[in-house]
Amino acid sequence: MIEDLDQNGNPRSKISLSFLLRISPDTTTCNIPEIKEPKFDCKSIPINKRFEMKVVAEAATESQTIDRIDIHNKLTGMTLSPLRAVDGYTLRKSRKLTWIPTRDQIDPVPHILNFFAVDTAGISSGWKNVNLKVVDTVYLYPVKAKSYPTDGQVVNLTENWRIRFNRKVQPPTQAAFIRLINPQGREVGRVDSSDPREVTFSRKDVSFDMPIDEVAQALPYTLRIEEGVAIDKDYEDKECPLYSIPKEWPVTIIDRPAITRPSFPTMHPHTTKSPTEPPRISTQTPIEPPSVECHDDNVDIGIPSDAADGDECFIHLSEESFIVTSQNNIRVPYKFCCSTTCYE
């Protein structure tokens, strides 16, 4: 009997619970299948954006396989794929849930999904509950045009790579990968954004060195950014975070020594000279923002009128960036080149 008790321990309602016991001649240990994914408990998802969630279950023994994965409390508009094998895992099977939430599904209380798996021996996994909170908010996404490498850009593996997001970000609590896929569709490199040994988070940027397990060729690779590589740092609901959406674009890899300091491409990548005294950087000269003018003893930089403290500005996307620290001061965090002279 299941009872709902009040604060004094008196039952307010009750309902009988029935179940079956199956007596099996099998004397081996009862091995229970396990839900392996998803690993999050709660996620905020924006309206009118395609949301995908893979549910992965693993059998406990090679003598069995996953027979089905059932999901309860399916919401309007949700679709489920058929049961599929998982590449590289003989004991796992999965189903993909796809959903585009609408405005009328916004609710301050998250929607609860319940699912479980059953193997071919009829043994069920425990329930896995996931909360999905539908929100009317700007979504978190990689900004391809301001990332390095950007779409189709030729890059060097010895350079530091950077993914720029549209909002301030922080690391996820679960593994999420930025992958490099070769022209044949094979993964040849990846970094885990949840591992501080592999990536660095700074404001809107995720920076990393991309390892690769093959000799790089001057061919179009694919830079694939998984869902949840970053979490919105300023999103108010910390219990139900706003995860970044997935994105990918082509890049061309070349295998040669780096010429510039790893981080961002410079204005004149062939330059190597560094003076002992840095230039005087002035923002008073009325030049058209964003732009830069190089002189013998100073560099004039035009700051966009809407630039705020801490913003990163680009003269051109293919050139060096600078950080705004105030309307009268510029901090140059990386190598900055004028003519044949570079400053650090």
SEMAR-22811 format. One line per 5 residues: number of its first residue (from 1); their letters; for each residue x, y, z of N, C-alpha, C, O. Coordinates in steps of 0.02 Angstrom, whole numbers. Example, Ala and Ser with C-alpha at 12.3 -4.5 7.8 and 13.67 -1.06 7.14 Angstrom:
REM SEMAR-22811
1> AS> 660/-284/390/615/-225/390/660/-165/390/712/-166/423; 642/-112/354/684/-53/357/645/2/394/670/57/402
***
This chain:
REM SEMAR-22811
1> MIEDL> 42/-59/0/0/0/0/44/62/0/91/67/39; 29/110/-44/64/174/-45/19/225/-13/-38/233/-34; 44/260/38/4/309/75/36/378/70/97/386/68; -7/428/67/13/499/68/-3/524/138/-61/531/156; 49/539/178/40/557/248/45/632/258/83/666/223
6> DQNGN> 5/658/306/11/728/323/67/738/374/103/691/390; 75/801/399/130/816/444/126/777/510/176/768/543; 66/754/528/57/716/590/61/641/579/53/602/626; 75/621/517/81/549/503/16/515/488/14/454/482; -39/553/480/-103/523/464/-110/518/388/-94/565/352
11> PRSKI> -135/461/364/-141/453/291/-195/497/262/-252/497/285; -177/536/210/-226/577/174/-256/539/115/-313/550/95; -216/494/87/-240/452/32/-197/390/30/-141/389/57; -221/338/-1/-183/277/-8/-208/238/-69/-266/242/-89; -162/200/-96/-178/160/-155/-138/95/-152/-81/95/-131
16> SLSFL> -169/41/-172/-135/-24/-169/-85/-29/-226/-95/-1/-280; -31/-65/-213/21/-76/-263/29/-151/-274/40/-189/-227; 23/-172/-337/30/-242/-353/90/-252/-399/105/-209/-440; 123/-308/-392/179/-324/-436/186/-400/-440/158/-437/-400; 223/-422/-490/232/-493/-502/304/-513/-486/350/-475/-498
21> LRISP> 313/-572/-460/378/-603/-450/385/-661/-498/342/-706/-499; 438/-662/-537/450/-717/-583/504/-761/-554/559/-737/-538; 490/-824/-546/539/-872/-520/577/-902/-579/547/-934/-622; 643/-891/-580/683/-913/-637/729/-971/-616/755/-970/-560; 740/-1020/-661/787/-1073/-645/860/-1050/-649/905/-1086/-629
26> DTTTC> 871/-989/-676/938/-962/-683/965/-945/-613/935/-905/-577; 1022/-975/-595/1050/-964/-528/1104/-910/-527/1135/-899/-475; 1116/-877/-584/1167/-825/-586/1142/-762/-553/1082/-755/-539; 1188/-715/-541/1170/-652/-510/1123/-613/-555/1131/-614/-616; 1076/-578/-526/1029/-536/-564/1066/-473/-586/1079/-429/-545
31> NIPEI> 1082/-470/-650/1118/-412/-677/1069/-362/-705/1028/-379/-747; 1073/-300/-682/1025/-249/-699/1054/-203/-752/1109/-178/-744; 1018/-191/-807/1042/-143/-857/1044/-73/-827/1014/-59/-775; 1080/-28/-861/1092/38/-833/1081/92/-886/1100/84/-944; 1049/147/-865/1043/205/-908/1108/245/-903/1127/267/-849
36> KEPKF> 1143/252/-959/1207/287/-961/1202/361/-979/1240/402/-955; 1154/378/-1022/1142/446/-1043/1067/458/-1047/1029/411/-1060; 1046/521/-1035/1085/581/-1022/1111/583/-951/1087/548/-906; 1162/624/-941/1194/628/-876/1171/689/-836/1185/693/-776; 1137/735/-868/1113/794/-831/1047/778/-796/1011/732/-816
41> DCKSI> 1031/818/-745/968/810/-710/916/862/-731/856/848/-733; 941/922/-749/895/976/-768/929/1019/-820/989/1033/-815; 891/1041/-870/919/1083/-923/866/1132/-946/807/1115/-955; 886/1195/-954/842/1246/-982/850/1247/-1057/907/1248/-1082; 796/1248/-1094/799/1248/-1166/754/1304/-1193/698/1312/-1168
46> PINKR> 777/1342/-1243/738/1398/-1269/684/1375/-1317/688/1321/-1347; 633/1416/-1324/578/1399/-1369/600/1407/-1441/647/1443/-1457; 565/1371/-1484/573/1375/-1557/643/1354/-1581/662/1370/-1637; 680/1318/-1540/745/1291/-1559/743/1215/-1553/718/1187/-1504; 771/1183/-1603/772/1109/-1603/814/1082/-1546/872/1101/-1538
51> FEMKV> 785/1039/-1505/819/1008/-1449/822/933/-1461/773/901/-1478; 882/905/-1451/891/833/-1458/922/804/-1395/967/835/-1365; 899/747/-1375/926/713/-1316/931/639/-1331/882/607/-1349; 990/611/-1322/999/540/-1334/994/503/-1267/1026/521/-1218; 952/451/-1267/945/407/-1208/982/343/-1224/964/307/-1270
56> VAEAA> 1033/327/-1185/1075/269/-1197/1070/221/-1138/1078/242/-1080; 1058/158/-1153/1055/106/-1101/1106/52/-1117/1121/39/-1175; 1133/21/-1064/1184/-30/-1072/1164/-93/-1035/1145/-91/-977; 1168/-149/-1070/1154/-214/-1038/1210/-231/-990/1267/-211/-999; 1193/-270/-939/1242/-286/-887/1285/-346/-903/1336/-357/-871
61> TESQT> 1265/-385/-952/1302/-445/-969/1298/-458/-1044/1250/-439/-1077; 1349/-491/-1071/1351/-504/-1143/1299/-555/-1165/1284/-560/-1224; 1270/-591/-1118/1219/-640/-1136/1151/-608/-1149/1105/-640/-1173; 1145/-542/-1133/1083/-506/-1144/1097/-444/-1186/1155/-424/-1196; 1044/-414/-1211/1049/-350/-1246/989/-308/-1227/940/-334/-1200
66> IDRID> 992/-244/-1242/936/-200/-1226/879/-213/-1274/887/-210/-1335; 820/-229/-1247/762/-246/-1287/719/-185/-1302/690/-179/-1356; 715/-138/-1254/676/-78/-1267/696/-23/-1217/722/-37/-1163; 683/38/-1236/690/97/-1193/624/134/-1196/604/157/-1249; 591/140/-1139/526/173/-1136/532/241/-1102/569/248/-1053
71> IHNKL> 496/290/-1128/496/357/-1100/424/376/-1084/380/373/-1127; 413/396/-1022/346/417/-1001/343/493/-998/394/527/-998; 282/519/-994/268/591/-989/293/628/-1051/315/685/-1047; 291/596/-1109/312/628/-1170/267/687/-1184/206/681/-1180; 297/745/-1202/260/806/-1212/240/815/-1285/267/782/-1329
76> TGMTL> 192/858/-1296/167/872/-1363/224/896/-1408/261/942/-1390; 232/865/-1465/284/884/-1512/346/843/-1508/389/847/-1552; 353/802/-1456/413/760/-1448/408/699/-1494/356/667/-1499; 464/683/-1526/467/622/-1566/526/580/-1542/576/605/-1517; 519/514/-1551/570/467/-1529/592/424/-1588/551/400/-1627
81> SPLRA> 657/415/-1594/684/372/-1647/675/299/-1627/664/284/-1568; 681/253/-1674/681/181/-1657/743/164/-1615/791/203/-1612; 742/106/-1585/799/83/-1546/857/67/-1593/848/32/-1643; 917/95/-1578/975/86/-1621/1035/63/-1581/1041/76/-1521; 1080/27/-1615/1144/8/-1584/1188/71/-1579/1180/118/-1617
86> VDGYT> 1234/69/-1531/1281/124/-1521/1349/102/-1546/1377/52/-1522; 1377/138/-1594/1442/121/-1623/1496/116/-1569/1504/160/-1527; 1533/60/-1571/1588/50/-1525/1569/20/-1458/1613/6/-1417; 1503/11/-1446/1481/-17/-1382/1431/-73/-1397/1373/-59/-1412; 1453/-134/-1392/1410/-191/-1410/1352/-200/-1362/1300/-229/-1381
91> LRKSR> 1359/-177/-1300/1307/-187/-1250/1257/-130/-1247/1208/-133/-1209; 1268/-77/-1286/1226/-17/-1280/1178/-10/-1339/1193/-28/-1396; 1120/19/-1323/1073/40/-1374/1045/108/-1353/1049/128/-1295; 1016/143/-1402/994/211/-1388/931/228/-1426/913/195/-1475; 898/280/-1402/843/313/-1437/855/388/-1432/878/413/-1381
96> KLTWI> 838/423/-1486/848/496/-1485/780/531/-1480/734/517/-1518; 776/576/-1431/716/617/-1423/729/684/-1458/780/716/-1447; 681/705/-1499/686/769/-1534/624/811/-1517/568/786/-1515; 636/877/-1505/581/919/-1483/596/992/-1500/652/1015/-1490; 546/1027/-1525/550/1100/-1532/496/1129/-1487/438/1133/-1507
101> PTRDQ> 513/1150/-1426/463/1176/-1379/433/1242/-1404/467/1282/-1437; 370/1252/-1389/334/1312/-1410/321/1358/-1351/331/1339/-1293; 298/1418/-1367/288/1468/-1314/238/1445/-1262/246/1459/-1202; 186/1409/-1283/135/1388/-1234/160/1332/-1189/124/1311/-1143; 222/1308/-1201/250/1256/-1156/299/1286/-1105/330/1250/-1067
106> IDPVP> 304/1353/-1105/345/1387/-1054/312/1378/-986/251/1388/-979; 351/1359/-937/324/1348/-869/382/1358/-820/436/1333/-831; 369/1396/-766/423/1404/-716/444/1339/-683/498/1333/-656; 399/1289/-686/414/1223/-659/438/1178/-716/402/1173/-767; 495/1146/-710/520/1103/-765/473/1045/-781/439/1019/-737
111> HILNF> 471/1026/-845/435/966/-866/478/905/-848/539/904/-861; 447/854/-819/483/794/-797/473/738/-846/416/721/-863; 528/709/-870/526/650/-913/552/591/-873/603/597/-838; 519/534/-878/540/473/-844/553/419/-896/511/408/-940; 609/385/-890/622/331/-937/661/275/-905/695/286/-854
116> FAVDT> 657/216/-934/692/157/-908/704/110/-967/675/117/-1020; 749/62/-956/767/13/-1007/752/-57/-982/753/-71/-922; 738/-102/-1030/725/-172/-1014/768/-214/-1060/770/-202/-1121; 802/-264/-1032/844/-307/-1074/804/-368/-1098/746/-376/-1081; 836/-411/-1138/802/-468/-1168/783/-522/-1117/745/-567/-1133
121> AGISS> 810/-517/-1056/790/-563/-1003/731/-536/-964/707/-568/-918; 706/-477/-984/649/-447/-949/667/-408/-887/623/-387/-850; 732/-397/-875/754/-361/-816/757/-286/-832/784/-265/-883; 728/-247/-787/721/-175/-799/774/-136/-760/793/-155/-705; 796/-82/-790/840/-35/-754/798/6/-706/736/3/-707
126> GWKNV> 830/45/-664/793/92/-623/769/150/-665/791/159/-722; 724/190/-638/699/248/-672/753/302/-675/791/312/-628; 755/337/-731/797/396/-738/751/455/-752/711/453/-799; 756/508/-711/714/567/-719/755/625/-745/811/638/-721; 728/661/-792/760/720/-820/710/777/-820/652/768/-838
131> NLKVV> 732/836/-799/691/895/-798/710/941/-855/768/958/-864; 661/961/-895/671/1008/-950/630/1071/-937/569/1069/-932; 666/1126/-930/633/1190/-917/632/1232/-981/684/1251/-1006; 572/1246/-1006/565/1285/-1067/565/1359/-1049/527/1381/-1006; 609/1397/-1083/618/1467/-1066/614/1511/-1129/630/1489/-1184
136> DTVYL> 592/1572/-1118/589/1621/-1172/650/1667/-1164/646/1719/-1132; 706/1647/-1192/768/1683/-1181/813/1675/-1242/803/1629/-1283; 863/1718/-1248/912/1710/-1300/951/1646/-1286/967/1631/-1228; 965/1608/-1337/1000/1545/-1325/1075/1555/-1330/1099/1604/-1358; 1112/1508/-1303/1185/1511/-1300/1213/1472/-1359/1197/1413/-1369
141> YPVKA> 1256/1505/-1400/1280/1472/-1461/1351/1496/-1477/1370/1551/-1458; 1390/1455/-1513/1456/1476/-1537/1449/1528/-1592/1407/1521/-1637; 1490/1580/-1589/1490/1632/-1641/1545/1614/-1691/1604/1626/-1679; 1525/1586/-1747/1573/1560/-1796/1619/1616/-1822/1679/1605/-1829; 1591/1674/-1837/1629/1728/-1868/1684/1756/-1822/1733/1785/-1846
146> KSYPT> 1676/1748/-1756/1724/1775/-1709/1766/1721/-1675/1803/1735/-1629; 1759/1659/-1699/1800/1605/-1672/1862/1597/-1714/1867/1623/-1770; 1911/1561/-1686/1973/1547/-1723/1990/1473/-1717/2007/1451/-1662; 1986/1434/-1770/1974/1456/-1838/1900/1468/-1852/1856/1437/-1821; 1886/1513/-1898/1818/1525/-1920/1804/1483/-1982/1845/1441/-2001
151> DGQVV> 1748/1494/-2013/1725/1452/-2068/1774/1452/-2126/1788/1504/-2156; 1802/1392/-2142/1847/1384/-2198/1917/1410/-2189/1957/1409/-2236; 1934/1435/-2129/1999/1466/-2119/2055/1414/-2118/2046/1359/-2092; 2112/1432/-2147/2172/1390/-2145/2208/1402/-2080/2226/1459/-2065; 2220/1350/-2040/2249/1358/-1974/2306/1308/-1964/2314/1260/-2001
156> NLTEN> 2345/1323/-1913/2403/1283/-1895/2388/1246/-1830/2362/1276/-1783; 2404/1183/-1826/2391/1144/-1766/2430/1169/-1706/2410/1158/-1649; 2486/1204/-1717/2525/1229/-1660/2498/1294/-1633/2524/1320/-1584; 2447/1321/-1665/2415/1382/-1639/2360/1365/-1590/2330/1312/-1594; 2348/1411/-1544/2294/1403/-1496/2227/1418/-1530/2220/1468/-1564
161> WRIRF> 2179/1373/-1521/2112/1382/-1551/2066/1413/-1500/2077/1408/-1439; 2013/1446/-1525/1967/1480/-1479/1896/1478/-1508/1886/1494/-1566; 1848/1459/-1466/1778/1463/-1485/1746/1521/-1447/1747/1523/-1385; 1719/1569/-1484/1685/1626/-1454/1610/1612/-1449/1580/1588/-1497; 1580/1628/-1392/1508/1619/-1382/1474/1688/-1378/1508/1738/-1368
166> NRKVQ> 1409/1688/-1385/1372/1752/-1384/1360/1778/-1314/1337/1835/-1306; 1374/1739/-1263/1365/1760/-1193/1424/1735/-1151/1462/1692/-1174; 1431/1761/-1091/1484/1738/-1047/1472/1665/-1028/1415/1645/-1017; 1525/1626/-1026/1518/1554/-1018/1560/1528/-960/1607/1560/-937; 1541/1469/-937/1580/1432/-887/1579/1358/-906/1537/1337/-946
171> PPTQA> 1625/1318/-877/1630/1247/-897/1568/1207/-876/1536/1223/-826; 1552/1155/-914/1499/1109/-893/1524/1063/-839/1585/1056/-829; 1478/1032/-804/1497/985/-751/1507/914/-778/1538/872/-745; 1481/901/-837/1489/836/-869/1530/844/-933/1534/898/-962; 1561/789/-954/1603/790/-1014/1564/813/-1075/1508/789/-1087
176> AFIRL> 1593/858/-1114/1565/880/-1178/1624/896/-1223/1674/924/-1199; 1620/879/-1287/1680/878/-1328/1676/927/-1387/1623/937/-1417; 1734/956/-1402/1746/991/-1465/1787/944/-1507/1843/925/-1487; 1762/924/-1565/1792/870/-1603/1817/896/-1671/1790/944/-1699; 1870/864/-1695/1895/877/-1762/1884/814/-1804/1908/760/-1786
181> INPQG> 1847/822/-1859/1828/765/-1901/1864/772/-1968/1862/825/-1999; 1897/718/-1990/1934/723/-2054/1886/714/-2113/1828/699/-2103; 1911/724/-2175/1866/722/-2233/1832/654/-2243/1781/650/-2277; 1859/601/-2213/1828/535/-2218/1775/523/-2164/1745/470/-2161; 1765/573/-2121/1714/567/-2069/1739/537/-2004/1698/522/-1960
186> REVGR> 1804/527/-1997/1831/497/-1936/1855/551/-1888/1886/601/-1908; 1841/541/-1824/1865/588/-1773/1941/579/-1766/1965/524/-1754; 1978/635/-1773/2051/631/-1769/2078/674/-1712/2138/675/-1699; 2035/709/-1677/2057/750/-1620/1996/775/-1582/1943/785/-1610; 2005/784/-1516/1951/812/-1476/1978/838/-1411/2031/817/-1388
191> VDSSD> 1941/884/-1380/1956/908/-1313/1890/907/-1273/1836/915/-1301; 1897/896/-1208/1840/894/-1163/1834/961/-1128/1879/980/-1090; 1780/998/-1140/1774/1065/-1113/1763/1066/-1038/1769/1119/-1006; 1748/1008/-1008/1740/1006/-935/1806/994/-899/1809/996/-838; 1860/982/-937/1926/967/-908/1970/1030/-911/1990/1050/-965
196> PREVT> 1985/1060/-853/2027/1122/-854/2097/1110/-879/2132/1158/-894; 2120/1047/-883/2186/1033/-910/2186/1038/-986/2239/1044/-1017; 2127/1037/-1018/2123/1037/-1090/2097/1103/-1119/2115/1121/-1175; 2056/1139/-1081/2027/1201/-1107/2032/1256/-1054/2041/1242/-995; 2027/1318/-1078/2027/1376/-1034/1965/1419/-1049/1952/1435/-1107
201> FSRKD> 1927/1436/-997/1869/1479/-1005/1886/1550/-983/1916/1560/-930; 1868/1599/-1025/1881/1669/-1010/1826/1711/-1041/1823/1718/-1102; 1782/1740/-1000/1726/1780/-1024/1685/1741/-1075/1650/1694/-1056; 1688/1759/-1139/1648/1726/-1190/1687/1673/-1229/1661/1645/-1277; 1749/1660/-1209/1793/1617/-1249/1808/1550/-1215/1813/1545/-1154
206> VSFDM> 1815/1500/-1257/1842/1435/-1237/1904/1423/-1280/1898/1416/-1341; 1964/1422/-1249/2027/1415/-1286/2058/1347/-1272/2050/1319/-1218; 2093/1320/-1322/2121/1253/-1315/2172/1241/-1371/2173/1277/-1421; 2213/1191/-1361/2257/1164/-1413/2224/1100/-1439/2208/1055/-1400; 2215/1096/-1504/2182/1037/-1533/2232/983/-1551/2273/993/-1596
211> PIDEV> 2231/926/-1516/2275/871/-1535/2248/836/-1597/2188/840/-1610; 2290/802/-1634/2268/766/-1693/2310/703/-1700/2371/705/-1690; 2278/647/-1716/2314/583/-1717/2331/562/-1788/2341/502/-1801; 2336/609/-1835/2358/594/-1902/2396/654/-1929/2390/709/-1903; 2434/644/-1981/2470/699/-2013/2420/744/-2047/2382/723/-2090
216> AQALP> 2420/808/-2026/2371/855/-2053/2382/866/-2127/2439/870/-2151; 2328/870/-2164/2330/882/-2236/2292/947/-2251/2248/967/-2214; 2311/978/-2306/2277/1040/-2326/2210/1023/-2357/2198/1036/-2416; 2165/995/-2317/2099/974/-2339/2047/1002/-2290/2065/1019/-2233; 1985/1006/-2310/1933/1032/-2265/1914/982/-2211/1881/931/-2226
221> YTLRI> 1933/995/-2150/1911/957/-2092/1846/989/-2066/1827/1043/-2089; 1814/957/-2018/1754/985/-1987/1767/996/-1913/1787/950/-1877; 1756/1057/-1890/1760/1073/-1819/1690/1066/-1790/1646/1105/-1807; 1680/1016/-1748/1614/999/-1722/1610/1016/-1648/1648/989/-1608; 1564/1059/-1629/1556/1082/-1560/1492/1050/-1533/1437/1067/-1556
226> EEGVA> 1499/1006/-1485/1441/970/-1459/1396/1016/-1418/1416/1069/-1396; 1334/993/-1409/1289/1028/-1363/1318/1025/-1293/1346/975/-1272; 1311/1080/-1256/1332/1081/-1186/1406/1089/-1176/1430/1077/-1120; 1443/1110/-1227/1515/1123/-1219/1525/1180/-1169/1577/1183/-1135; 1477/1226/-1165/1481/1282/-1118/1413/1293/-1085/1361/1273/-1112
231> IDKDY> 1414/1324/-1026/1353/1342/-989/1351/1418/-983/1402/1450/-972; 1291/1446/-990/1282/1518/-983/1300/1539/-911/1268/1517/-863; 1351/1581/-904/1375/1600/-838/1327/1644/-800/1324/1641/-739; 1289/1686/-836/1245/1735/-804/1173/1712/-800/1130/1749/-775; 1158/1652/-823/1089/1629/-820/1069/1618/-747/1105/1588/-708
236> EDKEC> 1009/1644/-730/991/1649/-659/976/1582/-626/985/1575/-565; 952/1533/-663/932/1469/-633/992/1422/-633/1005/1387/-682; 1029/1420/-578/1090/1379/-574/1074/1304/-569/1115/1262/-586; 1013/1288/-545/995/1218/-538/975/1188/-605/978/1127/-615; 954/1231/-651/933/1208/-717/967/1251/-770/936/1295/-798
241> PLYSI> 1032/1239/-784/1072/1284/-824/1051/1287/-897/1016/1243/-923; 1075/1341/-930/1064/1349/-1002/1127/1326/-1037/1180/1357/-1031; 1122/1271/-1075/1179/1241/-1109/1185/1270/-1180/1136/1291/-1209; 1246/1270/-1206/1258/1293/-1274/1230/1242/-1324/1229/1182/-1311; 1208/1268/-1381/1182/1224/-1434/1240/1199/-1477/1293/1231/-1477
246> PKEWP> 1231/1144/-1513/1286/1118/-1555/1295/1159/-1618/1248/1193/-1641; 1354/1156/-1646/1369/1190/-1709/1432/1160/-1740/1473/1131/-1704; 1439/1165/-1805/1500/1141/-1838/1512/1182/-1901/1466/1210/-1930; 1576/1184/-1922/1593/1218/-1984/1660/1191/-2010/1698/1161/-1972; 1674/1200/-2075/1736/1173/-2104/1797/1216/-2087/1792/1278/-2084
251> VTIID> 1854/1184/-2077/1919/1218/-2069/1971/1179/-2108/1963/1119/-2119; 2023/1213/-2129/2077/1180/-2165/2139/1179/-2120/2160/1231/-2095; 2168/1120/-2110/2225/1112/-2066/2289/1106/-2107/2290/1071/-2158; 2342/1140/-2085/2407/1132/-2115/2456/1112/-2061/2450/1133/-2003; 2504/1072/-2079/2553/1045/-2031/2620/1079/-2043/2660/1056/-2084
256> RPAIT> 2632/1134/-2008/2695/1170/-2013/2707/1208/-1948/2659/1219/-1911; 2768/1227/-1932/2782/1263/-1870/2745/1330/-1869/2737/1362/-1920; 2724/1349/-1809/2690/1414/-1802/2739/1470/-1810/2797/1465/-1789; 2715/1525/-1840/2757/1584/-1848/2743/1634/-1794/2788/1668/-1769; 2680/1638/-1775/2660/1687/-1724/2650/1653/-1657/2647/1592/-1652
261> RPSFP> 2643/1694/-1607/2629/1668/-1540/2559/1637/-1540/2512/1669/-1565; 2550/1576/-1514/2484/1545/-1516/2433/1586/-1478/2444/1604/-1420; 2378/1602/-1509/2319/1632/-1480/2276/1662/-1534/2222/1636/-1547; 2299/1715/-1567/2261/1747/-1620/2307/1764/-1678/2367/1774/-1666; 2283/1767/-1740/2325/1787/-1795/2343/1860/-1788/2303/1900/-1763
266> TMHPH> 2403/1879/-1810/2425/1948/-1805/2412/1985/-1869/2395/1956/-1920; 2421/2052/-1865/2408/2093/-1923/2459/2080/-1978/2443/2083/-2037; 2522/2066/-1959/2575/2051/-2006/2612/1989/-1980/2662/1996/-1945; 2588/1928/-1997/2616/1868/-1967/2689/1855/-1984/2720/1811/-1953; 2718/1891/-2032/2788/1878/-2050/2836/1916/-2005/2897/1905/-2008
271> TTKSP> 2811/1961/-1962/2855/2002/-1923/2878/1966/-1860/2841/1925/-1833; 2938/1981/-1837/2965/1948/-1778/2999/1997/-1731/3013/1979/-1674; 3013/2060/-1753/3051/2107/-1714/3011/2131/-1654/2951/2147/-1662; 3041/2135/-1595/3008/2160/-1535/3051/2213/-1503/3107/2198/-1482; 3027/2275/-1498/3067/2328/-1467/3068/2320/-1392/3026/2286/-1363
276> TEPPR> 3116/2352/-1360/3121/2348/-1287/3068/2391/-1254/3045/2374/-1200; 3047/2446/-1286/2996/2489/-1258/2930/2480/-1296/2930/2484/-1358; 2875/2467/-1262/2811/2460/-1296/2787/2528/-1322/2809/2580/-1297; 2742/2528/-1371/2719/2591/-1397/2670/2625/-1349/2640/2593/-1307; 2664/2689/-1356/2613/2726/-1319/2548/2717/-1358/2545/2732/-1418
281> ISTQT> 2497/2693/-1324/2434/2679/-1358/2385/2734/-1341/2370/2745/-1282; 2361/2769/-1390/2317/2826/-1380/2248/2812/-1408/2242/2781/-1461; 2196/2836/-1373/2128/2829/-1399/2097/2898/-1411/2037/2902/-1425; 2137/2951/-1406/2110/3018/-1412/2105/3041/-1485/2063/3083/-1502; 2148/3012/-1528/2148/3033/-1597/2081/3014/-1629/2061/2956/-1625
286> PIEPP> 2047/3061/-1661/1981/3047/-1690/1984/3007/-1755/1972/3035/-1808; 2001/2944/-1750/2000/2901/-1810/1938/2858/-1808/1909/2846/-1755; 1918/2834/-1866/1855/2798/-1873/1859/2730/-1838/1901/2689/-1856; 1816/2716/-1789/1817/2650/-1756/1779/2599/-1797/1733/2617/-1834; 1797/2533/-1791/1859/2511/-1759/1916/2515/-1810/1910/2487/-1865
291> SVECH> 1971/2547/-1793/2026/2553/-1839/2090/2566/-1800/2087/2578/-1740; 2146/2563/-1834/2210/2573/-1801/2256/2611/-1848/2255/2601/-1909; 2295/2655/-1819/2345/2691/-1857/2412/2685/-1821/2416/2698/-1761; 2464/2665/-1858/2530/2655/-1829/2574/2714/-1843/2577/2739/-1900; 2609/2737/-1792/2656/2792/-1798/2724/2770/-1771/2731/2714/-1748
296> DDNVD> 2773/2814/-1774/2840/2796/-1752/2842/2780/-1677/2877/2733/-1657; 2805/2817/-1637/2810/2808/-1564/2744/2795/-1531/2740/2793/-1469; 2691/2786/-1569/2627/2771/-1537/2581/2736/-1586/2593/2735/-1647; 2528/2706/-1559/2477/2672/-1598/2411/2704/-1580/2392/2704/-1521; 2374/2732/-1629/2309/2761/-1617/2255/2709/-1634/2256/2680/-1689
301> IGIPS> 2210/2698/-1587/2157/2648/-1596/2089/2682/-1587/2078/2717/-1538; 2045/2671/-1636/1977/2696/-1630/1933/2645/-1596/1926/2588/-1621; 1902/2664/-1540/1860/2618/-1501/1787/2627/-1523/1764/2684/-1527; 1752/2573/-1537/1680/2580/-1552/1643/2614/-1495/1660/2604/-1436; 1594/2655/-1511/1559/2695/-1460/1523/2652/-1409/1512/2673/-1353
306> DAADG> 1504/2591/-1428/1467/2548/-1382/1512/2498/-1346/1487/2453/-1312; 1579/2506/-1352/1624/2460/-1319/1622/2471/-1244/1624/2527/-1220; 1618/2416/-1206/1615/2419/-1133/1679/2391/-1104/1717/2357/-1137; 1689/2406/-1040/1749/2382/-1006/1753/2306/-1010/1704/2272/-993; 1810/2280/-1032/1820/2208/-1037/1802/2178/-1104/1816/2120/-1117
311> DECFI> 1770/2218/-1148/1753/2192/-1215/1816/2180/-1256/1866/2215/-1250; 1811/2130/-1299/1866/2117/-1345/1847/2145/-1414/1793/2131/-1440; 1891/2186/-1443/1877/2218/-1506/1926/2194/-1559/1983/2176/-1544; 1903/2194/-1621/1945/2173/-1677/1949/2230/-1727/1899/2262/-1744; 2010/2243/-1751/2017/2289/-1808/1986/2256/-1869/1946/2286/-1905
316> HLSEE> 2006/2194/-1881/1975/2151/-1930/1974/2081/-1899/2016/2066/-1857; 1927/2040/-1920/1922/1973/-1890/1985/1932/-1901/2001/1888/-1862; 2022/1946/-1955/2082/1907/-1970/2144/1937/-1937/2199/1910/-1946; 2136/1991/-1899/2193/2023/-1869/2190/2020/-1793/2146/1987/-1764; 2237/2054/-1761/2243/2051/-1688/2184/2085/-1653/2153/2130/-1681
321> SFIVT> 2171/2063/-1593/2118/2093/-1552/2149/2134/-1497/2208/2129/-1482; 2107/2176/-1465/2129/2212/-1406/2072/2214/-1356/2014/2206/-1375; 2089/2224/-1292/2039/2225/-1239/2028/2297/-1217/2076/2333/-1204; 1966/2317/-1212/1949/2383/-1187/1950/2381/-1110/1913/2342/-1080; 1992/2422/-1078/1992/2426/-1005/1961/2491/-980/1940/2494/-922
326> SQNNI> 1959/2541/-1021/1922/2603/-1007/1921/2642/-1072/1953/2623/-1120; 1885/2698/-1073/1882/2738/-1134/1948/2774/-1148/1958/2800/-1203; 1993/2774/-1100/2057/2808/-1110/2117/2762/-1105/2174/2784/-1103; 2104/2698/-1102/2159/2651/-1094/2144/2586/-1131/2088/2562/-1132; 2196/2558/-1162/2188/2495/-1199/2240/2446/-1172/2298/2463/-1164
331> RVPYK> 2218/2385/-1159/2264/2333/-1139/2270/2284/-1197/2220/2254/-1218; 2330/2274/-1223/2341/2228/-1278/2367/2162/-1250/2425/2159/-1229; 2326/2110/-1248/2347/2048/-1214/2390/2002/-1257/2420/1955/-1231; 2393/2015/-1322/2430/1970/-1365/2478/2010/-1408/2481/2072/-1402; 2514/1978/-1451/2560/2012/-1496/2521/2058/-1544/2472/2037/-1574
336> FCCST> 2543/2120/-1549/2510/2169/-1591/2562/2198/-1639/2614/2222/-1616; 2549/2195/-1703/2600/2213/-1753/2580/2275/-1792/2522/2283/-1812; 2629/2318/-1803/2622/2375/-1847/2681/2375/-1895/2738/2374/-1874; 2666/2375/-1958/2718/2375/-2009/2762/2313/-1998/2738/2257/-2002; 2827/2323/-1985/2872/2266/-1974/2892/2258/-1901/2939/2222/-1886
341> TCYE> 2856/2291/-1856/2872/2288/-1785/2813/2258/-1747/2756/2275/-1758; 2829/2211/-1702/2778/2180/-1660/2788/2198/-1587/2845/2203/-1564; 2733/2207/-1551/2736/2224/-1481/2700/2170/-1442/2650/2143/-1466; 2724/2153/-1383/2693/2101/-1342/2661/2132/-1281/2631/2096/-1241
***
